[in-house]
Amino acid sequence: MPRRPLKPKQIAEWQISRIGKVARPIGTVQASDADAAIRRAIEKYDIAAEQQDRIMARPTVERPS
């Protein structure tokens, strides 16, 4: 069954990974969109400035508003 696109301001859980030869999972955060998830992960996991451009976020679980 296809996933429905996230609505604006809908909170979802995002899987945060570091991109390299292989994507390495860092953890999860809750945010309304991918950009917000990356910003939250940078703070939560104390990601160094030189690594911040190698971070990606993808939704894992939709949560009803």
Beta strands, then each sheet from edge to edge (+ up, - down):
strand 1: 12-18
strand 2: 24-31
strand 3: 55-62
sheet 1: 2+ 1- 3+
end
